[in-house]
Amino acid sequence: MISYVGMIQIRSQHDLPVWRTGIQIRSQVLSAGLKMLKNLKKDAFSRAVLAAVLLAMVSCSVLAVSFSSIFYILLSGAAGLAVYGVQQLRKEAGAK
């Protein structure tokens, strides 16, 4: 027997707990993301990074580019280290 919950096809009653768990995890990830967005600093740099990430993700989705989210994480880490390095160089130059 095949039943439909919303647009999700459930083949047996054994699949139902798996779907519920998946939906619970997705809602927790969404609420954590919204909480992080709410607590984000409201300065120009944070907004620029947020806009760049959203633009990159949407453009890769629209253009159907196969790009792993791990690379987004690595690129974000590299950008953060670069900004930190530039800030440290400016502090050293200002201290002299």
Contacts in CASP RR format, 6 or more apart in sequence:
PFRMAT RR
TARGET T0000
AUTHOR 0000-0000-0000
METHOD contacts of the structure
MODEL  1
MISYVGMIQIRSQHDLPVWRTGIQIRSQVLSAGLKMLKNLKKDAFSRAVL
AAVLLAMVSCSVLAVSFSSIFYILLSGAAGLAVYGVQQLRKEAGAK
1 12 0 8 1.000
2 9 0 8 1.000
2 10 0 8 1.000
2 11 0 8 1.000
3 10 0 8 1.000
4 10 0 8 1.000
5 16 0 8 1.000
5 19 0 8 1.000
8 19 0 8 1.000
10 16 0 8 1.000
10 19 0 8 1.000
37 50 0 8 1.000
40 46 0 8 1.000
40 50 0 8 1.000
45 83 0 8 1.000
49 76 0 8 1.000
49 79 0 8 1.000
53 72 0 8 1.000
53 76 0 8 1.000
56 72 0 8 1.000
57 72 0 8 1.000
59 65 0 8 1.000
60 67 0 8 1.000
END
